[in-house]
Each structure stands twice: as structure tokens, then as C-alpha cells.
Amino acid sequence: MAAGPIQLSVDPTEMAAGPIQTVGGPTEMSAGPTSTRTCEAHFYDVLTRLNTKQFLPTHKYAVVARSNPRSGLVIAVLGSGEEIFTVMGKCRRLLLIVAGVLFMLEVAHSADPLQFIDWNVSYIEAAPLGVKQQVIAINGQFPGPIVNVTTNWHAVVNVMNNLDEPLLITWNGIQQRRNSWQDGVSGTNCPIPVGWNWTYDFQVKDQIGSFFYFPSLHFQRAAGGFGGFIVNPRSVIPVPFGTPDGDFTVLISDWYTRSHKDLRKALDAGKDLGMPNGVLFNGKGPYRYNNSVPTGIEHETFNVMRGKTYRFRIHNVGILTSLNFRIQNHNMMLVETEGSYTVQQNYTNLDIHVGQSYSFLVTMDQNASTDYYMVASARFVNTTIWANVTGVAILSYSNSKGKAKGPLPDAPNDFYDKYFSLNQARSIRWNVSAGAARPNPQGSFKYGQINVTQVYVLKNKPPEMINGKRRCTLNGISYQAPPTPLKLADRYNLTGVFKLDFPERPMNRPPKIDTSVINGTFRGFMEIIFQNNDTTVQNYHMDGYAFFVVGMDFGEWTENSRGTYNKWDGVARSTTQVFPGAWTAILVSLDNVGMWNIRVENLDTWYLGQEVYVRIVNPEITNKTELPLPDNSLYCGALSHLQKPQNHPKSDTAGSASVKAGISMLLSGFLSTVVILLG
């Protein structure tokens, strides 16, 4: 991403392979003044330094290499007159990699930085509700680390699977423009085998906002592995509110003390999961607000200062429970949801359904006589029986005079008003005058004036028996994931893996288990109506897109329901709730080529088959609408013979695996050019 060409001054005859030394001073890359390290280990430091500097597009960079009679090869990276780092030693490969990195930044990604991220996914022991259990951690953290990038940056995420079962990570709300190869669900990717690593490489193209990631296979999200994903706007794009004084990511989730494997077994045996054991805030149990909460449970605290305004990014990363979120004695101004700026309005509480994300601005305007409760409690249940399914965190002013005490702030009293939550959802509208990732206002895309080209009514029912198994369906079809991912099968023209025959409406026939896919029209405009005939809220997510939520109501959807649609400022998002015995309608512009998952975010019904994929193909094959199959693609199923072995010596760490993956990725496509430059 340099403004000028990469400059190389090299004596190739001195560039023999061997260890390298780092030099002391402000640009040293080791703990002491000198240390001998392998080229591979040092390359990891190079990546870190590149990532730390971010390589601003206004700077010019040079890689300068010269022979040195005493220490061998000297490599210096210069940026706008500043020496960023110096490497001494005999390491030809490192020079090629550094040059390749900068060449890639300049030529391949123009002015868009890369964020290198290295994850080791493993089990750790935790007791968020006072009962010791295995949870899924990333780099030893539960929940996982926050990914923090800016519009159009490239995220390069190396994932090392140290679980005892295959793994995929998906990026809830990240659209993966032109690149469903990176989506991380069973229809697009082969799972990462146990003991293997795989490197995701994707751009957060034309997006801003609050999202999250999680493991998408084997019910693993019920054990953790989730974390926040922030996409900041570019500095040249105005934001429709002032810069907050702080920014908090808040992951709320219902939680079971049973393992995800036991929960999975229960579903396989035809059972319901039953009531969760509690609700977590950022992986921690409730504050002991009364004697029903056991002693010794760690709770979450958010430290603030009086008079300041903070942004709270709230994500429901749970399993099946809709949660009402509220902060004692504080108004919450909604400003963004899943990448869209909203009309700014205050809420005293908001229902946040599984898979949904919201951003609030909260001003600390209380007198701080005590700390304040933050609460996430179960919705649409018998509150007496479910009283303990409540998460409680603490909002603590710096000048607080004591601990929070007394009863929790009340949840909505709407037992006899089924429209309260639905009307609250309808009140969330698009800020049509604000820009988001681009300078033009969000409302300049006039979705209400576009002709619909395809209509699908997707109806779900309560679980039913199919071939002796308890399953969930959409339009009478319970999805079965084939051994070969749909996207790979499509790429290699394999037959018999899936069928493009998903029905547009529910059909009067017995339910079945099948792999049936929606055949979407590239650059078409699709209307989807989710009809929920189950007894619980179902929350639908679509990968690859933000869709417009244009209508919702109780009862059966009919053609006349279109008369109630919001065709001006329906919010654009990626996850929407569908209330029991109700419908929700969305509109989506099919401009993103790929194989995209439509799923229910409720883990129990998703696990039982309540999902479908939409295939979007451009008849004209071009990299402008879809990126090619990644060089590091994993193969499985009918394509297993294409997979090369991946060996990890016992001495390898996740970082070492990341280095190897980075070497392969960074040199691919650039090495020949760099060699020419070196010549």
C-alpha cells in the first residue's frame, strides 16, 4: 500500500540461508541487544511489526539489503525517513518475504492494510456459573479476543485447531464480498481437522459496525469460541454521532453447565434441551444480587466516569434464549445494528434475540450513589420458573459510593401484550441521511423502488419425526450437510451432491431430509417471507448480505400483507427475529456471488436441519464478481484425494503454524516478481 515503488538494494551473492541476528536500539525485534533466531521465528516478528505499523498509505517504504562483513546480510525497512526495523544475518528467504509483503500491500491491496491474527483454539477449564466445565477458548481467552479492523482492511486469521473435533469459524454479519470461500460454514468449507491449522484471508469490504464470530460446527458455540468483531469507519466518512469516550463489547448468552457434546447427544436422542442454567456477560456469571446466586462466581464490571458517554456493542451469542437488555436508571440511545446506522432513539430496555447485535450510546448522567445493575433476562418464558436465567453485570462509576443493591430493574410487563416486542422491533429504522462505509447516504439505495424478481416463503414448524429422527424443516425439507461442501462441489462440477430444487412455497407433502438449494438469480432482487409456525421465537440469518426488514406481524402472511411493508427506512441487517405464530418479510439484492447460508440462529433448531443455501452464480466467470478458489483450500468428501497432508511437529506452536501459513500466502503470486526485482 506504499505510495511509491519498493526500493531494493541487494547483493544476492551474500544471501545464503542461515540464522539471523537482531540488533539493539529502538528498532530491535528481540528482548535483548542481540539474539540468534531462526528465519521462521523472525518472520513472525516481521509480521507483527508490519501489523503494528499498519503501513499508512501516505508513506513510502523501502526494503534495503546490503552485505556486511561482520554480520552477513543486513535488511532495513524504511518508512518516510523512519527506520521501522532492521534485521541482521544470513537469511535470503526472509528478505524475499519482507519484499513480498510490501509488494503485496502495494500492488494487491492498494491502500487497504492487512491485520494478521493468530488463534490457537483449545479447551480450558472454567466455571462461569460455579460448576467446572470445559469451554472453548482462543489463545487461552474465554470469550475470544476482539477483532478490531477498519472498512476495507484485510483480515488474515490463522486458526489452529487444538480441539478434539473438526472446527470452522464463521463471521456473523461479515459479508465476504466475492469470497464465500471464507465464510466458514459447512456448505462452503471443509472443516479444519484436529491438529491442523487453516488461514482465513478476507476483506471487510464496504462495511462498518458491530459483529461477532463463532464456531459453526458440532454445536460448539454452546461451549464458547465466540468473540466480538468491530469494523470501524474510515476517517474520511462522517459518523452520525460524536466520538464516544469509551467502547465496550458485551457478549450476552444463555448458558448450560452441560457440555456442548452432551447437549448435542440430547438433541440426537430426540429430547429438548430444557431450561438453561443461567446467562453470562462476557463469559462471566451473574453478580450476586440476591441469595439465589451462589457465592464465588466472578461477574463482569464496566468501569466508567460520570459525565462521559460510552458505546456499548451488545451481541446475543447464546443458544436459544431471547434476552431483554437494560441498564439500571440509564437510557440507551440506539445508533447502529449489524452494520447499519439507525434512527437515533432512546430505549430503557431492548429485546436482543439470538444472533443479533446492537450499538448503544449511554451517557453516565447519574449521581453514582451506588453502582448500577446491567441485566440480560430471558424473554417469552414463565418468569417465575426462569428467574435464575438472568445475567447481571455491574456499571461502576469512578466516584461510586457503594455497591449496587436492591431489586433488579424491571423487565417489560407485557404478558398480556404480545405486540410490545414486535412494535419495539418495528421501531428500529434505518438512518437514511447518514453515510455508512461510503460517503453517500444509506437512503440513496432506494430498495422500495426495485422490482422483485424472486419470492420465497420459508415456513418452519415445530420439530417432527422424519425417518425415525426428530428434525426441523423449512418448507418440509430438513437440510442434510453432504460430506463435500456445496461450494467445492459446485466449483468442481460434481453431480449428486445437491439439487437446485428448493420449493418457493411450502408444499403439501410429507417432510424429508435432503440437500436442496435455492437457485438465486445474480443481480436479482429477492423477497423472502419467514413464516414461523413454531411456539418459540426463531431468528434467521443470511450470510453474504445485509437485507432490508420491511414487515412483520402475527398470523399467516398473504399477498395483501405487502400493503404493510416499510419501503423507505426498513433497517438493513443480517439477522431478524420471527415471533411465534408470525411472519417477517425481507428484501435482498443478490449482488454477491457465492454459496450463502440462510439459517436459524437458534442452535437447537439449526442443528436439527432448519437451514438452506442460496446459490448465486454469475454466468460470466470473472474475478470482478468472485475470487478464485484459495490456494490453501482444504478438501474433503469426494475431493479428499486432492488434500495434501499437513504435518505439525511437536515443537510447532500456533505461532509457528501461522508463520508457515503466512510464508505460503505472502509469497504466492509475488515471489516471481520479487525475484525479478532482486535480479
N, C-alpha and C positions, 0 to 999 in steps of 0.2 A: 504494500500500500504506500510505498515511498513515492514522493513527488518526482524524484529524479531517478536515473538508472542506477543499478547496483554497480559499484566500482570494485574491481578485484585487482590486487597487485600480488602476484603469486610466483614463487619459484617452485615449479612442480617437482623438480629433481630432489627437493628436500622433504617431500611429503610422504615419508614412509609411515606405515602403521605402527602403533605403539601407544604407551600410556601418555597422558598429558599432565601438565602441571598448571595449577592456578597461581597467579601472582597476588601478593598482598596489596593493600590500599583500598580506596573507596569502591573499586570495581571488582574486588576479589569475589570468587564464587565458591569459597570454602571457609571452614571455620577458622583455620589458622593461616599464617602467612604463606605457607607452601604445603601442598599435599599431592601425592600421586594417586590418580584415579583412572579407571578405565574410560575409554571414549564413550561407552554406552552410558555410564553413570553421569559423565559430564554433560552429555547431550540432554539429560533430564534437567540439569541446571540451566542449560541454554533455553529450553522451552519455558522454564519458569521465568527467566529474565525477560524473554520476549513477551511473555504474557503480562508481566508486571509493568513493563514499559508501555504496552498497548500500541506502540508504534504509530504515533499520530500522523494523519495524512498530510499535515503541513510540514513535516520534517523530511529531510533527505537522509538516506542511510548509505553507509559504505561498509563493505567487508574487506579488510586489508590484511593480507597474509604475507609474511616475509620469513626467510630462513634466519636462524640465529645460531652462531657457532656454539654457544654455551647450552642453550635450552631447546634447540631444534626449531620447530615451526612456531611462529607467533601469529595468532589470529586476533585482530581487533575489530570490533563493531562500533562504528561511529555514527552518531545521530545529531545533526545540526550543530556540529562542532563539539559535542559532548561524547566522551568515550563511555559507551554503555557497558561493555565488558571486554576483557582481554583473556585469551586462552593461550597458554604456552605448552608446547610439547609436540610430539610427532604423531599427528592424527589426521591423515588425509580425509578420512570419511567424515570427521566432524566438520571440516571446512566445507565439504560438499553439502552437508546437511544444513549448516548455517546459511550458506548461499542459497540453497534450495528453499529454505524457509522464507528468506527475504524476497526471493524471486516469486514464490507463490503469493506472498502478500501483495506484491506489486502487480503481477500480471493476472493471477487467477481471481483474486478477491478485491482488486482495486482498493477502495478506501474503507473496506469493511474488515475490522480486526477479527482475530481468532481468539477464542477463550479455550485454553487447554485445561481439561478437568480429568482427574484420575480417581476412579472409585474402586474400592475393594468392598464387595457386598458379602456380608457374612452374618452369622448368628452371634448374638451376645445375650447374656442373661440380664433381665430387667424385671422389675416388679412395680409397674405403674399403678396397679390397684392393690398393692400389698401382697400379691401372690407371685412367686418367682416363676418366670416362663421365658422361653426363647423368643426373641424378637429379631427382626431383620434390620441390621444396621449398615450404614455406608460409612466407610472409614472410621468405624467404631462409634458413629453417632446415630442415635435414635431420637427423633426423626433424622433423616439425612440432611446434608448441607444444602443451603440455599444456592441455587444457580442465579447469578446476577449478571445480566448482559444488557446490551442496548440494541435498539432496532437495527436490523441488517447485519449484526455480528454473526459470526460462525461459531457454533459450539462444537468442540471436538471432545467427546466424552468417552474415555476408555473405561469399560466396565469389566472388572474381574469377578467371575462367579465363584465364590467360595462357599456357596450353599451346598446342600446335598441333593438338589434337584435343578433341572434346567431353569433358565431365567431370561426374561425380557423386561426392559424398562420402556414404558410409553410416556408421552409428554402431553398431558391433558390440556388441550387448547392450543398447543403449538401446531401451526397449520402445515408445516413441512412442505412448503410450496415447491412443486415439481419433483417431490422427493419422498414418495410414500415408502421408499426403501428404508427409511429411518424411523418409521412410525412405531415400531416396537410392539406389535400385536401379532397374534398367531396367523392372521391372514396375509401378513406382509413379510415376516421374518422367521427364519429358523431360530429356535431358542439357543441361547449360549449354553453349551454343555457344562457340566460340573468341572471345575478346574480350568476352564478356558476363559479367555478374555475376548471382547469384541469392542471395536471403536465406532461409536456413532459420530457422524460428521454432517451437521445440518446448519442451515441459516435461518435465523428468525426474521424472515423477510416481511417487511411492511407490517409489523406487529408492535404493539405496546401492551402493557398491562400485567395482570396477576394470574398466574397459572400454577400448576404443580405437576410433579411426575410421580410414578408409582410402578411397581412390578405388576405385569398384566397377566401372568400365568398362574395356574395352580392355587388360586385363592390366596396368593402370597401377600396381597395388600392388607389382609386381616392380621398379618404379623408385623407390618411396618414397611420399610423400604421406600417410604414416600418423603417428599420434601417440596419446598416452595421453589417456584421458577419465576423470576422477575424480569420483565423486558422493559427497560427504561426508554423514554422517548429521546430522540436526537435533540441536541441543544438548540438546533435551528427551528424546531417545531414548538409553537406555543402550547402550554398546558393550561387548561381552563380553571386552574386554581393555583394559589400561591404554594411555594415550596414548603412542605411541612418541616417541622423541627426534628422529626424522627420518623422512622419507618419500621413497623413491626409485621412480621409474618406470623400468622396464627393458624395452626392446623388443629381443627376440632374433629373428633371422631368417636363414634361409639366403639366399644372395645369388649372383647371376650377374654377371659382368663384361660379358656381352652386354646390350644394351638390351632394354627390355620389348617394343619393336617387333620386334626380331629373334627373341625368344622366341616371340612371337605368330606370326610367319611360320613358325617351325619347326613349331608345332602345326598350323597351316593346311596345311602340306606333309605332314602325316601322321607326323611324327617325334616321338620322345620328347625331353624337354629335357635328359636326361643329368644327370650329377652337378653340383651347384652348385660354385662356386669357393671358397666359404667361408661363414662365419657371422659376422654383425655383432651387436655390442652397441650399442644406441642409435646406429646408423648408422656405427659405427667398427669397424675391423678388429681382428684378434687382437693381444694383447700378444705380444712376441717371446720366447716361452717356449722355443723351440729354433731351430736354424738353418733349419728348413723355412719359417719365417715371414720374408718379405723385410724388409729394413731400411726405415725411413722411413714405416712405417704407423702412423697415430695410433690409440691404443687408449683405451678408456673406463676411468676410475678413479672409485671411490666412496670418498670420504673420511669416516672415522668416528672415534669416540672410544671408548677402552676403557671397558667397563662400561655403555655405553649400548645401548639396544635400538632397532632401526630396522625400519620397514616397507618391504618390497620388493614392488612390484607388477610381476609378470613377465607379459609378453604375447608369445606367439609370433605375430608378424605376417608370417611368412615365406610361402614359395611352396608347398612340398610336403614339407618335411622335419620329422618329429617330432624334438624336441630334448630331451636329458636335461640338466637344470639342477642345478648343485651348487656349493657354496662350500667351499673347502678348510678342513678342521678345524672347521667350524661346522655346528651343527644348525639346521634351518629349521622353525619352527612354523607350520603351515598354519592360517590363520584365516578366509580368505574366498576364494570363487571366483565371479566373474561375478555379483556382487550377492547372494550367499548367504553367511552366516556358517557356517563348517564346524565340526565337532567338532575341537578343537584337539589336534593330534598332531605329533610331530617326524618329519622326514624328513632323511636325509642327501643324498638326491637325489630328483628327481621328473621323470617324463616329461611334457613340456608339448607338446601336439600343435598343429598349425596352427590358429590361430583361438582358442585357449584363453587364459584369464587366471587368475592365482592371486596371492594375497597371503600373504606370509610375514612373521613376526616373527623377527628374527635378533639375538641378543644378542652383543655383542662381548666374549667371555669368554676370549680367547687372550692369550698373553704378548707378542704383537707382536714376536717376534724377527725377523720379516720381514713383508713384505706377503703377502697371500693371493690365490690364484687364484679367480676366478669363471669357471665353464666352462659352455658350452652345446654339446653334441656330438651328432652325428647318431645316430639310433637305427634298429635293424632293417635294418642295412646291413652290408656287408663292411667292418669297421673298419680293415683294412689299406689297402684301396683308398680309403676315405673319410676317411683320417686327417686330411687338411687341411680337412675340412668341420667345423671346430671353432672356436668363438668363445671368446676368453679376455679377460676384463677383470680389473681389479685392485681388491681391497678393501684400502685403506690406512689403518691406524691412525695417529692423530696422533703417537703415540710409537713408530712403527715404526723398527726398527733397520737395515732394509735392503730391497732389492728381493726380490720373490718369485723363487724358484729351485727347481730340481729338477723331477721329473716332475709332470704334472697329476694331480689326484685321479682315481681310477679310476671309470669308468662301470660300470653294472651288468654283471656277468658272467653273462648269462642266455641264452647261445646255445642251451643245451640245456633251457631252462626257459621255454617260451612263455607260461606263466601269470604270470611275475613282474610284467610291466607291467599285465596285466589285473587281477591281485589288488591291485596298488597303486591302480589306478583304483577298484576296488570299496571300498577302504578310506576313500575320501573321502566323508564322510557329513554330512548336514545337522545343524546345531546346533538342535535342536527347542526348546530352552529360551530361546534368545536372540531378542530382537526385532531387526528389521532397519530398514526405513523406517518401520514403525509400532510402537506400544508393545506390541501383542500378540505373543506368541512365534511364531516361524516355524512351530512344530509345531502351532499351533492350526488350521492348514489341514490337515485330515486327508485327504490325497489318496487314501490307500489304501482309504477307505470310500466313494468316489464310484463310481457305476455308469458304466461305459464305454458311450458311445453310438455311436462310430465306431471302426473298426480299419483301419489301412493297413499293409501290409507293403511296404516300399520296397526293392527289390533292385537293386544295381548290379553290373555285370560289368566285366571289362577292356574297354578301348576296342575298338570293332568298326567295320567299314565299313558305312555307310548311304548309298546313292546316290552311291557313289564317294568318300565323305568319311569320315575317321576321327572317330568320335563316341563320346561316353559317354552312358549311359542310366540312367533309373530306371524299373523295370517295363517295359522295352523302348521307352521314349519318350525321345528326346533333345530337350530343350527348345530352342525357337527363339524368341528375343525378337522380337515384332512391332514395326513402326515406331511404332505407337501404344501407349503404356504401358497395361497391363491395367486399372489403376485408373482412368485417364482414360476408357478405352473403356467401362468399367462405369458411370461417372458420366454419360456422355452417351448411354448405351444404344446403343452401336454394335454391330452384329452382324458376325460373321465374324472378329473379332479373336482370340477364344479360345473354347475349348469346355470345358464343365463335365463332362468325361467321363473324368477320370483314373482308371485302374483301381485297385481296392482291393488287388489281389494281382497278382503277375507273371502275364502271360498267355502262352499258347503260340502265339505268332505272330511274324512277322519284325519286327525293330526298325524304328522310323520316327522321322522328325523331325517334331515337331508342337508346337502351343501348347495343351497340355491342362492344366486347372487342377482342383485338389481343391475340391469344394464342401463346406466345413465348416459345421456347424450352430452358430449363435450360442448361447452358453452350454451347448454340449455338452461332452463330456469324451472326448478322442480318445486312442487308443493307437496309437503309431507304432513299428513294428519296422524298424530299418535292418539289412538283410542284405547284408554285404559279400562278394561273390564275386570280388573283385579280389585282387591279390597284395600290395597296399600298404595301409597304414592310411588310411582315409577318415574325414574329420572333418565332421560335419553340424552346421549352424547353422540356427536358426529365428528369423527376425525377429519382433518384436512380443510375444515371450513369454519367460518362463523355464519350462522344462519339467522334469519330475522324471525323473532317470535311475534306473530301477527294476531293470534287469537287463542283464547282458552275459555272453556265453560263446562258446566256439568251437563250430563246427558249424552246422547248419541249425536255425533257430527252428521250434518246433512249438507247438501249443496247450498241450502239457504243460510247456513252458518257463515258463509263468506261475507254476508252483509254486515257482520260484526267485526270484520278484520280491521286492524290498525295498519293502514297503508302509508303512513307518514313517518312515525317515530317509534315503531316497534324496535326493541333493543336487539342488537346483533350480538350473539354469544354462541357458545358451543355446547352448553348443557341446559336443558329445560325440564321442569317438573311437569308431570301429568297426574292430576289428582284422581283418586279412585272414583270410578263411575263418571269420568270426564274426558275431555279431549283437549289437545293442544295442537295448533297448526303453525308450521314454519315454512318459510320460503328460502331457497338457497340457490345461488348462482353457481353452476357447475363449471367453474373455470380452472380447476386444479386437477390435472391429470393424475391418475393413480388408482389404487385399490383402497377404498376408505371404509372404515368400520363405523356402522351405526349400532350402538349397544345401549343397553340399560346399565346405568352405573351402579345400581343395587347389586352387590356382589353375589347374592344368593340366586337371583333370577338370571343374572348374566351367566353364572356358572352352569345353570340348567338349560341354556340354549337360547336366551332371549336376545338375539343379535342377528345382524345381516351385514353384508358388504355391498358397496356400490362401486361398480367398475366404470371408470371414466377413461376413455381412450381417444386420443387424437389420431384420426386416420392418417394424418401426415406425421410420420415419425421425425421428430426434431428435438434437439436438446433445449430449444427455447421453451418447450412446454413440459418436457420431462427429462430429468437427468438419467444417464445410463446406469445400469446395474453397477453397484460399487465393486471395486477390485477385491475388497476384503469380505465379500458376501459369504455367509455361511450357507451350507447346503444340507438338506435332509430329505427324508421321504424318497420319492422316486429319483431324486437328484443326488442322493448320498454319495454316489460314486465320484462326483466332482469335488468332494470335500477333501482337502489335504489335511494331514494330521497336524496338531498343534501341541508341541511339547513344552512343558514348563518344568525345568529343573527345580529341585527342592530349594535351591538358593534364590530362585526368582521371587521377587516381590511384585505386588501390583504395580509399583512404580516402574520396575524393570520391564514388565509386560507392556506398560504404556509406552516406554521408550521404544521397544521393538515395533509396536504398532505405529508409533509416530514416525519412526525411520521409514517404514514401508510407505506410509501415507504421504509423507512430505517429499520423498524422493520420486514417487510415482509421477510420471509426466513432466518432471522438472530436471531430472538428472542429466538427460542428454543435452538439454540447453545449457545447464551449468558447466558441463564438461566442455562444451564449445567455448563458453566464456573463459574457462580456465586455460584452454589451449592458446 
